[in-house]
Amino acid sequence: MNTIQCSVFGHDFIVSKDITAHVKEYQCKRCKKQMTTSANGNLIPLTPQFQKINSVLKKVHHKKEKRKEFILDR
Ligand SMILES: [Zn+2]
């Protein structure tokens, strides 16, 4: 595996999922480690619990966006 490279050079994260404007999920290109943005803006490991929180956040966020569009349409 390439995980040795990660422990030496650090992870090479790319955005895997946009949750909101401030919260994103990241995945390391080499070892596939997943991280997410915490409430205070730090990167923390993406646990199943946070995955759940993020999917709810994403739903709520997109609902809001839709409502905005609807209001703008009228
Ligand atoms: Zn890595």
N, CA, C, O and the ligand as a Tripos MOL2 file, in Angstrom:
@<TRIPOS>MOLECULE
protein
  297   295    75     0     0
PROTEIN
NO_CHARGES

@<TRIPOS>ATOM
      1 N           0.8440   -1.2170    0.0000 N.3       1 MET1
      2 CA          0.0000    0.0000    0.0000 C.3       1 MET1
      3 C           0.8740    1.2600    0.0000 C.2       1 MET1
      4 O           2.0700    1.2020    0.2870 O.2       1 MET1
      5 N           0.2650    2.3690   -0.3200 N.am      2 ASN2
      6 CA          0.9880    3.6370   -0.3590 C.3       2 ASN2
      7 C           0.8990    4.3940    0.9620 C.2       2 ASN2
      8 O           1.2450    5.5740    1.0340 O.2       2 ASN2
      9 N           0.4440    3.7250    1.9840 N.am      3 THR3
     10 CA          0.2210    4.4400    3.2520 C.3       3 THR3
     11 C           1.5290    4.8960    3.8860 C.2       3 THR3
     12 O           1.5400    5.8580    4.6530 O.2       3 THR3
     13 N           2.6340    4.2160    3.5740 N.am      4 ILE4
     14 CA          3.9420    4.6240    4.1130 C.3       4 ILE4
     15 C           4.2890    6.0120    3.5830 C.2       4 ILE4
     16 O           4.7850    6.8690    4.3140 O.2       4 ILE4
     17 N           4.0180    6.2080    2.3080 N.am      5 GLN5
     18 CA          4.2550    7.5030    1.6770 C.3       5 GLN5
     19 C           3.4660    8.5940    2.4020 C.2       5 GLN5
     20 O           3.9620    9.7010    2.6100 O.2       5 GLN5
     21 N           2.2210    8.2600    2.7850 N.am      6 CYS6
     22 CA          1.3670    9.2250    3.4870 C.3       6 CYS6
     23 C           1.9500    9.5770    4.8490 C.2       6 CYS6
     24 O           1.9430   10.7400    5.2520 O.2       6 CYS6
     25 N           2.4480    8.5820    5.5460 N.am      7 SER7
     26 CA          2.9680    8.8700    6.8940 C.3       7 SER7
     27 C           4.2620    9.6800    6.8160 C.2       7 SER7
     28 O           4.6280   10.3670    7.7700 O.2       7 SER7
     29 N           4.9560    9.5970    5.6710 N.am      8 VAL8
     30 CA          6.1890   10.3690    5.5030 C.3       8 VAL8
     31 C           5.8860   11.7720    4.9670 C.2       8 VAL8
     32 O           6.3590   12.7670    5.5160 O.2       8 VAL8
     33 N           5.1010   11.8410    3.8990 N.am      9 PHE9
     34 CA          4.8690   13.1260    3.2120 C.3       9 PHE9
     35 C           3.5510   13.7850    3.6030 C.2       9 PHE9
     36 O           3.3110   14.9420    3.2570 O.2       9 PHE9
     37 N           2.6890   13.0560    4.3230 N.am     10 GLY10
     38 CA          1.3650   13.5700    4.6400 C.3      10 GLY10
     39 C           0.3780   13.1430    3.5750 C.2      10 GLY10
     40 O           0.7730   12.7350    2.4820 O.2      10 GLY10
     41 N          -0.9000   13.2350    3.8850 N.am     11 HIS11
     42 CA         -1.9340   12.7960    2.9490 C.3      11 HIS11
     43 C          -2.1250   13.8090    1.8260 C.2      11 HIS11
     44 O          -1.8160   14.9930    1.9600 O.2      11 HIS11
     45 N          -2.6410   13.3030    0.7270 N.am     12 ASP12
     46 CA         -2.9130   14.1580   -0.4260 C.3      12 ASP12
     47 C          -4.4290   14.2030   -0.6290 C.2      12 ASP12
     48 O          -4.9850   13.4690   -1.4460 O.2      12 ASP12
     49 N          -5.0830   15.0850    0.1390 N.am     13 PHE13
     50 CA         -6.5460   15.0990    0.1440 C.3      13 PHE13
     51 C          -7.1390   15.8510   -1.0400 C.2      13 PHE13
     52 O          -6.6570   16.9140   -1.4330 O.2      13 PHE13
     53 N          -8.2010   15.2690   -1.5980 N.am     14 ILE14
     54 CA         -9.0170   15.9800   -2.5860 C.3      14 ILE14
     55 C         -10.4540   15.9680   -2.0730 C.2      14 ILE14
     56 O         -10.8330   15.0780   -1.3110 O.2      14 ILE14
     57 N         -11.2580   16.9550   -2.4870 N.am     15 VAL15
     58 CA        -12.6480   17.0310   -2.0430 C.3      15 VAL15
     59 C         -13.4350   15.8950   -2.7000 C.2      15 VAL15
     60 O         -13.4720   15.7810   -3.9250 O.2      15 VAL15
     61 N         -14.0560   15.0670   -1.8790 N.am     16 SER16
     62 CA        -14.8450   13.9650   -2.4350 C.3      16 SER16
     63 C         -16.3290   14.2970   -2.4410 C.2      16 SER16
     64 O         -17.0860   13.7820   -3.2640 O.2      16 SER16
     65 N         -16.7400   15.1650   -1.5140 N.am     17 LYS17
     66 CA        -18.1600   15.5260   -1.4420 C.3      17 LYS17
     67 C         -18.3060   16.9470   -0.9240 C.2      17 LYS17
     68 O         -17.6800   17.3150    0.0710 O.2      17 LYS17
     69 N         -19.1250   17.7450   -1.5910 N.am     18 ASP18
     70 CA        -19.4620   19.0740   -1.1000 C.3      18 ASP18
     71 C         -20.6980   18.9490   -0.2360 C.2      18 ASP18
     72 O         -21.7510   18.5490   -0.7340 O.2      18 ASP18
     73 N         -20.6050   19.2760    1.0370 N.am     19 ILE19
     74 CA        -21.7740   19.1820    1.9090 C.3      19 ILE19
     75 C         -22.4590   20.5430    1.9590 C.2      19 ILE19
     76 O         -23.6070   20.6740    1.5350 O.2      19 ILE19
     77 N         -21.7680   21.5510    2.4720 N.am     20 THR20
     78 CA        -22.2540   22.9290    2.4320 C.3      20 THR20
     79 C         -21.0940   23.7930    1.9490 C.2      20 THR20
     80 O         -20.0470   23.2770    1.5580 O.2      20 THR20
     81 N         -21.2850   25.1070    1.9770 N.am     21 ALA21
     82 CA        -20.2150   26.0130    1.5570 C.3      21 ALA21
     83 C         -18.9840   25.8680    2.4540 C.2      21 ALA21
     84 O         -17.8630   26.1460    2.0290 O.2      21 ALA21
     85 N         -19.2030   25.4310    3.7010 N.am     22 HIS22
     86 CA        -18.0860   25.3650    4.6530 C.3      22 HIS22
     87 C         -17.6690   23.9420    4.9960 C.2      22 HIS22
     88 O         -16.5370   23.7090    5.4200 O.2      22 HIS22
     89 N         -18.5710   22.9970    4.8150 N.am     23 VAL23
     90 CA        -18.2820   21.6100    5.1930 C.3      23 VAL23
     91 C         -18.0950   20.7570    3.9450 C.2      23 VAL23
     92 O         -18.9390   20.7410    3.0490 O.2      23 VAL23
     93 N         -16.9820   20.0560    3.9080 N.am     24 LYS24
     94 CA        -16.6960   19.1650    2.7890 C.3      24 LYS24
     95 C         -16.1350   17.8470    3.3020 C.2      24 LYS24
     96 O         -15.6250   17.7560    4.4190 O.2      24 LYS24
     97 N         -16.2430   16.8300    2.4560 N.am     25 GLU25
     98 CA        -15.5870   15.5710    2.7790 C.3      25 GLU25
     99 C         -14.3860   15.4210    1.8640 C.2      25 GLU25
    100 O         -14.4510   15.7270    0.6740 O.2      25 GLU25
    101 N         -13.2890   14.9440    2.4370 N.am     26 TYR26
    102 CA        -12.0570   14.8050    1.6720 C.3      26 TYR26
    103 C         -11.6210   13.3470    1.6560 C.2      26 TYR26
    104 O         -11.9010   12.5860    2.5820 O.2      26 TYR26
    105 N         -10.9290   12.9770    0.5840 N.am     27 GLN27
    106 CA        -10.3610   11.6370    0.5390 C.3      27 GLN27
    107 C          -8.9240   11.7200    0.0480 C.2      27 GLN27
    108 O          -8.6230   12.4500   -0.8960 O.2      27 GLN27
    109 N          -8.0360   10.9650    0.6980 N.am     28 CYS28
    110 CA         -6.6420   10.9440    0.2810 C.3      28 CYS28
    111 C          -6.5170   10.1470   -1.0140 C.2      28 CYS28
    112 O          -7.0330    9.0360   -1.1320 O.2      28 CYS28
    113 N          -5.8180   10.7420   -1.9850 N.am     29 LYS29
    114 CA         -5.6780   10.1080   -3.3000 C.3      29 LYS29
    115 C          -4.9020    8.7960   -3.1960 C.2      29 LYS29
    116 O          -5.1030    7.8860   -3.9990 O.2      29 LYS29
    117 N          -4.0130    8.7030   -2.2010 N.am     30 ARG30
    118 CA         -3.1500    7.5220   -2.1170 C.3      30 ARG30
    119 C          -3.7580    6.4110   -1.2640 C.2      30 ARG30
    120 O          -3.8980    5.2830   -1.7380 O.2      30 ARG30
    121 N          -4.1250    6.7120   -0.0030 N.am     31 CYS31
    122 CA         -4.5310    5.6340    0.9060 C.3      31 CYS31
    123 C          -6.0440    5.5860    1.1180 C.2      31 CYS31
    124 O          -6.5390    4.7120    1.8300 O.2      31 CYS31
    125 N          -6.7920    6.5250    0.5010 N.am     32 LYS32
    126 CA         -8.2610    6.5560    0.5670 C.3      32 LYS32
    127 C          -8.7940    6.9130    1.9490 C.2      32 LYS32
    128 O          -9.9760    6.7090    2.2280 O.2      32 LYS32
    129 N          -7.9330    7.4440    2.8180 N.am     33 LYS33
    130 CA         -8.3920    7.9030    4.1330 C.3      33 LYS33
    131 C          -9.3600    9.0650    3.9430 C.2      33 LYS33
    132 O          -9.1190    9.9500    3.1230 O.2      33 LYS33
    133 N         -10.4650    9.0610    4.7080 N.am     34 GLN34
    134 CA        -11.4750   10.1080    4.5560 C.3      34 GLN34
    135 C         -11.4820   11.0370    5.7510 C.2      34 GLN34
    136 O         -11.3600   10.6090    6.8990 O.2      34 GLN34
    137 N         -11.6280   12.3330    5.4510 N.am     35 MET35
    138 CA        -11.6850   13.3590    6.4900 C.3      35 MET35
    139 C         -12.8860   14.2520    6.2010 C.2      35 MET35
    140 O         -13.4330   14.2520    5.0990 O.2      35 MET35
    141 N         -13.2820   15.0120    7.2190 N.am     36 THR36
    142 CA        -14.3470   15.9880    7.0140 C.3      36 THR36
    143 C         -14.0390   17.2460    7.8180 C.2      36 THR36
    144 O         -13.1260   17.2540    8.6440 O.2      36 THR36
    145 N         -14.8000   18.3050    7.5750 N.am     37 THR37
    146 CA        -14.5980   19.5530    8.2920 C.3      37 THR37
    147 C         -15.4360   19.5280    9.5600 C.2      37 THR37
    148 O         -16.6320   19.2410    9.5100 O.2      37 THR37
    149 N         -14.8200   19.8250   10.6910 N.am     38 SER38
    150 CA        -15.5750   19.8640   11.9460 C.3      38 SER38
    151 C         -16.2250   21.2300   12.1080 C.2      38 SER38
    152 O         -16.0160   22.1330   11.2980 O.2      38 SER38
    153 N         -17.0280   21.3680   13.1810 N.am     39 ALA39
    154 CA        -17.7630   22.6140   13.4150 C.3      39 ALA39
    155 C         -16.8260   23.8020   13.5440 C.2      39 ALA39
    156 O         -17.1960   24.9160   13.1730 O.2      39 ALA39
    157 N         -15.6030   23.5900   14.0680 N.am     40 ASN40
    158 CA        -14.6830   24.7310   14.2200 C.3      40 ASN40
    159 C         -13.6900   24.8440   13.0580 C.2      40 ASN40
    160 O         -12.6990   25.5700   13.1470 O.2      40 ASN40
    161 N         -13.9650   24.1220   11.9740 N.am     41 GLY41
    162 CA        -13.1900   24.3200   10.7480 C.3      41 GLY41
    163 C         -11.9460   23.4560   10.6170 C.2      41 GLY41
    164 O         -11.2140   23.5690    9.6330 O.2      41 GLY41
    165 N         -11.6950   22.5850   11.6070 N.am     42 ASN42
    166 CA        -10.5320   21.6990   11.5110 C.3      42 ASN42
    167 C         -10.8880   20.4350   10.7380 C.2      42 ASN42
    168 O         -12.0540   20.0560   10.6340 O.2      42 ASN42
    169 N          -9.8560   19.7940   10.1980 N.am     43 LEU43
    170 CA        -10.0810   18.5100    9.5410 C.3      43 LEU43
    171 C         -10.0460   17.4010   10.5860 C.2      43 LEU43
    172 O          -9.1190   17.3090   11.3910 O.2      43 LEU43
    173 N         -11.0740   16.5670   10.5530 N.am     44 ILE44
    174 CA        -11.1540   15.4460   11.4940 C.3      44 ILE44
    175 C         -11.4650   14.1760   10.7060 C.2      44 ILE44
    176 O         -12.0440   14.2540    9.6220 O.2      44 ILE44
    177 N         -11.0950   13.0160   11.2260 N.am     45 PRO45
    178 CA        -11.3920   11.7590   10.5190 C.3      45 PRO45
    179 C         -12.8910   11.5810   10.3250 C.2      45 PRO45
    180 O         -13.6860   11.8550   11.2240 O.2      45 PRO45
    181 N         -13.2630   11.1190    9.1360 N.am     46 LEU46
    182 CA        -14.6840   10.9290    8.8130 C.3      46 LEU46
    183 C         -15.1490    9.5890    9.3760 C.2      46 LEU46
    184 O         -14.9040    8.5350    8.7890 O.2      46 LEU46
    185 N         -15.8220    9.6470   10.5200 N.am     47 THR47
    186 CA        -16.3640    8.4390   11.1420 C.3      47 THR47
    187 C         -17.7680    8.2040   10.5930 C.2      47 THR47
    188 O         -18.3670    9.1270   10.0400 O.2      47 THR47
    189 N         -18.3080    6.9950   10.7320 N.am     48 PRO48
    190 CA        -19.6820    6.7370   10.2820 C.3      48 PRO48
    191 C         -20.6740    7.7320   10.8690 C.2      48 PRO48
    192 O         -21.6500    8.1080   10.2200 O.2      48 PRO48
    193 N         -20.4130    8.1560   12.1100 N.am     49 GLN49
    194 CA        -21.2970    9.1280   12.7680 C.3      49 GLN49
    195 C         -21.2900   10.4590   12.0140 C.2      49 GLN49
    196 O         -22.3400   11.0620   11.7910 O.2      49 GLN49
    197 N         -20.0880   10.9120   11.6220 N.am     50 PHE50
    198 CA        -19.9910   12.1750   10.8960 C.3      50 PHE50
    199 C         -20.5480   12.0490    9.4850 C.2      50 PHE50
    200 O         -21.0950   13.0040    8.9340 O.2      50 PHE50
    201 N         -20.4020   10.8540    8.9040 N.am     51 GLN51
    202 CA        -20.9640   10.6110    7.5840 C.3      51 GLN51
    203 C         -22.4800   10.8330    7.6240 C.2      51 GLN51
    204 O         -23.0670   11.4140    6.7110 O.2      51 GLN51
    205 N         -23.0970   10.3450    8.7210 N.am     52 LYS52
    206 CA        -24.5340   10.4860    8.8960 C.3      52 LYS52
    207 C         -24.8930   11.9630    9.0580 C.2      52 LYS52
    208 O         -25.8160   12.4580    8.4110 O.2      52 LYS52
    209 N         -24.1580   12.6620    9.9230 N.am     53 ILE53
    210 CA        -24.4030   14.0890   10.1690 C.3      53 ILE53
    211 C         -24.2920   14.8580    8.8510 C.2      53 ILE53
    212 O         -25.1320   15.7050    8.5470 O.2      53 ILE53
    213 N         -23.2640   14.5610    8.0830 N.am     54 ASN54
    214 CA        -23.0440   15.2670    6.8200 C.3      54 ASN54
    215 C         -24.1620   15.0230    5.8170 C.2      54 ASN54
    216 O         -24.5660   15.9410    5.1030 O.2      54 ASN54
    217 N         -24.6680   13.7870    5.7560 N.am     55 SER55
    218 CA        -25.7250   13.5090    4.7900 C.3      55 SER55
    219 C         -27.0000   14.2520    5.1650 C.2      55 SER55
    220 O         -27.7560   14.6820    4.2940 O.2      55 SER55
    221 N         -27.2380   14.4030    6.4850 N.am     56 VAL56
    222 CA        -28.3910   15.1930    6.9430 C.3      56 VAL56
    223 C         -28.1670   16.6680    6.6060 C.2      56 VAL56
    224 O         -29.0570   17.3380    6.0830 O.2      56 VAL56
    225 N         -26.9690   17.1600    6.9130 N.am     57 LEU57
    226 CA        -26.5940   18.5500    6.6190 C.3      57 LEU57
    227 C         -26.8080   18.8610    5.1500 C.2      57 LEU57
    228 O         -27.3500   19.9050    4.7870 O.2      57 LEU57
    229 N         -26.3700   17.9320    4.3150 N.am     58 LYS58
    230 CA        -26.4590   18.1200    2.8720 C.3      58 LYS58
    231 C         -27.9130   18.2210    2.4360 C.2      58 LYS58
    232 O         -28.2670   19.0770    1.6250 O.2      58 LYS58
    233 N         -28.7530   17.3450    2.9780 N.am     59 LYS59
    234 CA        -30.1730   17.3570    2.6460 C.3      59 LYS59
    235 C         -30.8040   18.6880    3.0360 C.2      59 LYS59
    236 O         -31.4940   19.3160    2.2340 O.2      59 LYS59
    237 N         -30.5590   19.1180    4.2890 N.am     60 VAL60
    238 CA        -31.1140   20.3680    4.7960 C.3      60 VAL60
    239 C         -30.6320   21.5300    3.9360 C.2      60 VAL60
    240 O         -31.4070   22.4100    3.5620 O.2      60 VAL60
    241 N         -29.3370   21.5130    3.6330 N.am     61 HIS61
    242 CA        -28.7290   22.5870    2.8540 C.3      61 HIS61
    243 C         -29.3780   22.6810    1.4810 C.2      61 HIS61
    244 O         -29.6910   23.7760    1.0140 O.2      61 HIS61
    245 N         -29.5830   21.5390    0.8320 N.am     62 HIS62
    246 CA        -30.1330   21.5600   -0.5160 C.3      62 HIS62
    247 C         -31.6070   21.9430   -0.5300 C.2      62 HIS62
    248 O         -32.1000   22.5380   -1.4880 O.2      62 HIS62
    249 N         -32.2990   21.5910    0.5470 N.am     63 LYS63
    250 CA        -33.6860   22.0150    0.6780 C.3      63 LYS63
    251 C         -33.7470   23.5370    0.7200 C.2      63 LYS63
    252 O         -34.5750   24.1550    0.0510 O.2      63 LYS63
    253 N         -32.8590   24.1320    1.5150 N.am     64 LYS64
    254 CA        -32.7920   25.5870    1.6330 C.3      64 LYS64
    255 C         -32.5350   26.2280    0.2750 C.2      64 LYS64
    256 O         -33.1780   27.2130   -0.0880 O.2      64 LYS64
    257 N         -31.5920   25.6620   -0.4690 N.am     65 GLU65
    258 CA        -31.2400   26.1920   -1.7960 C.3      65 GLU65
    259 C         -32.4710   26.1900   -2.6950 C.2      65 GLU65
    260 O         -32.7470   27.1610   -3.4000 O.2      65 GLU65
    261 N         -33.2070   25.0730   -2.6530 N.am     66 LYS66
    262 CA        -34.3810   24.9440   -3.4990 C.3      66 LYS66
    263 C         -35.4180   26.0010   -3.1380 C.2      66 LYS66
    264 O         -36.0160   26.6290   -4.0120 O.2      66 LYS66
    265 N         -35.6180   26.1850   -1.8430 N.am     67 ARG67
    266 CA        -36.5990   27.1510   -1.3800 C.3      67 ARG67
    267 C         -36.2140   28.5450   -1.8920 C.2      67 ARG67
    268 O         -37.0780   29.3180   -2.3060 O.2      67 ARG67
    269 N         -34.9300   28.8560   -1.8610 N.am     68 LYS68
    270 CA        -34.4390   30.1510   -2.3290 C.3      68 LYS68
    271 C         -34.7920   30.3440   -3.8120 C.2      68 LYS68
    272 O         -35.2800   31.3970   -4.2240 O.2      68 LYS68
    273 N         -34.5280   29.2860   -4.6000 N.am     69 GLU69
    274 CA        -34.8280   29.3410   -6.0330 C.3      69 GLU69
    275 C         -36.3070   29.5880   -6.2590 C.2      69 GLU69
    276 O         -36.7010   30.3740   -7.1210 O.2      69 GLU69
    277 N         -37.1230   28.8970   -5.4610 N.am     70 PHE70
    278 CA        -38.5670   28.9990   -5.5960 C.3      70 PHE70
    279 C         -39.0260   30.4360   -5.3460 C.2      70 PHE70
    280 O         -39.8580   30.9700   -6.0780 O.2      70 PHE70
    281 N         -38.4720   31.0490   -4.3030 N.am     71 ILE71
    282 CA        -38.8340   32.4280   -3.9710 C.3      71 ILE71
    283 C         -38.3810   33.3760   -5.0870 C.2      71 ILE71
    284 O         -39.0930   34.3080   -5.4610 O.2      71 ILE71
    285 N         -37.1820   33.1130   -5.6040 N.am     72 LEU72
    286 CA        -36.6370   33.9750   -6.6620 C.3      72 LEU72
    287 C         -37.4720   33.8790   -7.9450 C.2      72 LEU72
    288 O         -37.5790   34.8370   -8.7100 O.2      72 LEU72
    289 N         -38.0550   32.7070   -8.1550 N.am     73 ASP73
    290 CA        -38.8380   32.5060   -9.3670 C.3      73 ASP73
    291 C         -40.0930   33.3750   -9.4150 C.2      73 ASP73
    292 O         -40.5930   33.7210  -10.4850 O.2      73 ASP73
    293 N         -40.5930   33.7220   -8.2080 N.am     74 ARG74
    294 CA        -41.9130   34.3620   -8.1910 C.3      74 ARG74
    295 C         -41.8750   35.8660   -8.2150 C.2      74 ARG74
    296 O         -42.9230   36.5110   -8.2040 O.2      74 ARG74
    297 ZN         -3.0940    9.1530    2.6760 Zn       75 ZN75
@<TRIPOS>BOND
     1     1     2 1
     2     2     3 1
     3     3     4 2
     4     3     5 am
     5     5     6 1
     6     6     7 1
     7     7     8 2
     8     7     9 am
     9     9    10 1
    10    10    11 1
    11    11    12 2
    12    11    13 am
    13    13    14 1
    14    14    15 1
    15    15    16 2
    16    15    17 am
    17    17    18 1
    18    18    19 1
    19    19    20 2
    20    19    21 am
    21    21    22 1
    22    22    23 1
    23    23    24 2
    24    23    25 am
    25    25    26 1
    26    26    27 1
    27    27    28 2
    28    27    29 am
    29    29    30 1
    30    30    31 1
    31    31    32 2
    32    31    33 am
    33    33    34 1
    34    34    35 1
    35    35    36 2
    36    35    37 am
    37    37    38 1
    38    38    39 1
    39    39    40 2
    40    39    41 am
    41    41    42 1
    42    42    43 1
    43    43    44 2
    44    43    45 am
    45    45    46 1
    46    46    47 1
    47    47    48 2
    48    47    49 am
    49    49    50 1
    50    50    51 1
    51    51    52 2
    52    51    53 am
    53    53    54 1
    54    54    55 1
    55    55    56 2
    56    55    57 am
    57    57    58 1
    58    58    59 1
    59    59    60 2
    60    59    61 am
    61    61    62 1
    62    62    63 1
    63    63    64 2
    64    63    65 am
    65    65    66 1
    66    66    67 1
    67    67    68 2
    68    67    69 am
    69    69    70 1
    70    70    71 1
    71    71    72 2
    72    71    73 am
    73    73    74 1
    74    74    75 1
    75    75    76 2
    76    75    77 am
    77    77    78 1
    78    78    79 1
    79    79    80 2
    80    79    81 am
    81    81    82 1
    82    82    83 1
    83    83    84 2
    84    83    85 am
    85    85    86 1
    86    86    87 1
    87    87    88 2
    88    87    89 am
    89    89    90 1
    90    90    91 1
    91    91    92 2
    92    91    93 am
    93    93    94 1
    94    94    95 1
    95    95    96 2
    96    95    97 am
    97    97    98 1
    98    98    99 1
    99    99   100 2
   100    99   101 am
   101   101   102 1
   102   102   103 1
   103   103   104 2
   104   103   105 am
   105   105   106 1
   106   106   107 1
   107   107   108 2
   108   107   109 am
   109   109   110 1
   110   110   111 1
   111   111   112 2
   112   111   113 am
   113   113   114 1
   114   114   115 1
   115   115   116 2
   116   115   117 am
   117   117   118 1
   118   118   119 1
   119   119   120 2
   120   119   121 am
   121   121   122 1
   122   122   123 1
   123   123   124 2
   124   123   125 am
   125   125   126 1
   126   126   127 1
   127   127   128 2
   128   127   129 am
   129   129   130 1
   130   130   131 1
   131   131   132 2
   132   131   133 am
   133   133   134 1
   134   134   135 1
   135   135   136 2
   136   135   137 am
   137   137   138 1
   138   138   139 1
   139   139   140 2
   140   139   141 am
   141   141   142 1
   142   142   143 1
   143   143   144 2
   144   143   145 am
   145   145   146 1
   146   146   147 1
   147   147   148 2
   148   147   149 am
   149   149   150 1
   150   150   151 1
   151   151   152 2
   152   151   153 am
   153   153   154 1
   154   154   155 1
   155   155   156 2
   156   155   157 am
   157   157   158 1
   158   158   159 1
   159   159   160 2
   160   159   161 am
   161   161   162 1
   162   162   163 1
   163   163   164 2
   164   163   165 am
   165   165   166 1
   166   166   167 1
   167   167   168 2
   168   167   169 am
   169   169   170 1
   170   170   171 1
   171   171   172 2
   172   171   173 am
   173   173   174 1
   174   174   175 1
   175   175   176 2
   176   175   177 am
   177   177   178 1
   178   178   179 1
   179   179   180 2
   180   179   181 am
   181   181   182 1
   182   182   183 1
   183   183   184 2
   184   183   185 am
   185   185   186 1
   186   186   187 1
   187   187   188 2
   188   187   189 am
   189   189   190 1
   190   190   191 1
   191   191   192 2
   192   191   193 am
   193   193   194 1
   194   194   195 1
   195   195   196 2
   196   195   197 am
   197   197   198 1
   198   198   199 1
   199   199   200 2
   200   199   201 am
   201   201   202 1
   202   202   203 1
   203   203   204 2
   204   203   205 am
   205   205   206 1
   206   206   207 1
   207   207   208 2
   208   207   209 am
   209   209   210 1
   210   210   211 1
   211   211   212 2
   212   211   213 am
   213   213   214 1
   214   214   215 1
   215   215   216 2
   216   215   217 am
   217   217   218 1
   218   218   219 1
   219   219   220 2
   220   219   221 am
   221   221   222 1
   222   222   223 1
   223   223   224 2
   224   223   225 am
   225   225   226 1
   226   226   227 1
   227   227   228 2
   228   227   229 am
   229   229   230 1
   230   230   231 1
   231   231   232 2
   232   231   233 am
   233   233   234 1
   234   234   235 1
   235   235   236 2
   236   235   237 am
   237   237   238 1
   238   238   239 1
   239   239   240 2
   240   239   241 am
   241   241   242 1
   242   242   243 1
   243   243   244 2
   244   243   245 am
   245   245   246 1
   246   246   247 1
   247   247   248 2
   248   247   249 am
   249   249   250 1
   250   250   251 1
   251   251   252 2
   252   251   253 am
   253   253   254 1
   254   254   255 1
   255   255   256 2
   256   255   257 am
   257   257   258 1
   258   258   259 1
   259   259   260 2
   260   259   261 am
   261   261   262 1
   262   262   263 1
   263   263   264 2
   264   263   265 am
   265   265   266 1
   266   266   267 1
   267   267   268 2
   268   267   269 am
   269   269   270 1
   270   270   271 1
   271   271   272 2
   272   271   273 am
   273   273   274 1
   274   274   275 1
   275   275   276 2
   276   275   277 am
   277   277   278 1
   278   278   279 1
   279   279   280 2
   280   279   281 am
   281   281   282 1
   282   282   283 1
   283   283   284 2
   284   283   285 am
   285   285   286 1
   286   286   287 1
   287   287   288 2
   288   287   289 am
   289   289   290 1
   290   290   291 1
   291   291   292 2
   292   291   293 am
   293   293   294 1
   294   294   295 1
   295   295   296 2
@<TRIPOS>SUBSTRUCTURE
     1 MET1         2 RESIDUE 1 A MET
     2 ASN2         6 RESIDUE 1 A ASN
     3 THR3        10 RESIDUE 1 A THR
     4 ILE4        14 RESIDUE 1 A ILE
     5 GLN5        18 RESIDUE 1 A GLN
     6 CYS6        22 RESIDUE 1 A CYS
     7 SER7        26 RESIDUE 1 A SER
     8 VAL8        30 RESIDUE 1 A VAL
     9 PHE9        34 RESIDUE 1 A PHE
    10 GLY10       38 RESIDUE 1 A GLY
    11 HIS11       42 RESIDUE 1 A HIS
    12 ASP12       46 RESIDUE 1 A ASP
    13 PHE13       50 RESIDUE 1 A PHE
    14 ILE14       54 RESIDUE 1 A ILE
    15 VAL15       58 RESIDUE 1 A VAL
    16 SER16       62 RESIDUE 1 A SER
    17 LYS17       66 RESIDUE 1 A LYS
    18 ASP18       70 RESIDUE 1 A ASP
    19 ILE19       74 RESIDUE 1 A ILE
    20 THR20       78 RESIDUE 1 A THR
    21 ALA21       82 RESIDUE 1 A ALA
    22 HIS22       86 RESIDUE 1 A HIS
    23 VAL23       90 RESIDUE 1 A VAL
    24 LYS24       94 RESIDUE 1 A LYS
    25 GLU25       98 RESIDUE 1 A GLU
    26 TYR26      102 RESIDUE 1 A TYR
    27 GLN27      106 RESIDUE 1 A GLN
    28 CYS28      110 RESIDUE 1 A CYS
    29 LYS29      114 RESIDUE 1 A LYS
    30 ARG30      118 RESIDUE 1 A ARG
    31 CYS31      122 RESIDUE 1 A CYS
    32 LYS32      126 RESIDUE 1 A LYS
    33 LYS33      130 RESIDUE 1 A LYS
    34 GLN34      134 RESIDUE 1 A GLN
    35 MET35      138 RESIDUE 1 A MET
    36 THR36      142 RESIDUE 1 A THR
    37 THR37      146 RESIDUE 1 A THR
    38 SER38      150 RESIDUE 1 A SER
    39 ALA39      154 RESIDUE 1 A ALA
    40 ASN40      158 RESIDUE 1 A ASN
    41 GLY41      162 RESIDUE 1 A GLY
    42 ASN42      166 RESIDUE 1 A ASN
    43 LEU43      170 RESIDUE 1 A LEU
    44 ILE44      174 RESIDUE 1 A ILE
    45 PRO45      178 RESIDUE 1 A PRO
    46 LEU46      182 RESIDUE 1 A LEU
    47 THR47      186 RESIDUE 1 A THR
    48 PRO48      190 RESIDUE 1 A PRO
    49 GLN49      194 RESIDUE 1 A GLN
    50 PHE50      198 RESIDUE 1 A PHE
    51 GLN51      202 RESIDUE 1 A GLN
    52 LYS52      206 RESIDUE 1 A LYS
    53 ILE53      210 RESIDUE 1 A ILE
    54 ASN54      214 RESIDUE 1 A ASN
    55 SER55      218 RESIDUE 1 A SER
    56 VAL56      222 RESIDUE 1 A VAL
    57 LEU57      226 RESIDUE 1 A LEU
    58 LYS58      230 RESIDUE 1 A LYS
    59 LYS59      234 RESIDUE 1 A LYS
    60 VAL60      238 RESIDUE 1 A VAL
    61 HIS61      242 RESIDUE 1 A HIS
    62 HIS62      246 RESIDUE 1 A HIS
    63 LYS63      250 RESIDUE 1 A LYS
    64 LYS64      254 RESIDUE 1 A LYS
    65 GLU65      258 RESIDUE 1 A GLU
    66 LYS66      262 RESIDUE 1 A LYS
    67 ARG67      266 RESIDUE 1 A ARG
    68 LYS68      270 RESIDUE 1 A LYS
    69 GLU69      274 RESIDUE 1 A GLU
    70 PHE70      278 RESIDUE 1 A PHE
    71 ILE71      282 RESIDUE 1 A ILE
    72 LEU72      286 RESIDUE 1 A LEU
    73 ASP73      290 RESIDUE 1 A ASP
    74 ARG74      294 RESIDUE 1 A ARG
    75 ZN75       297 GROUP 0 **** ****
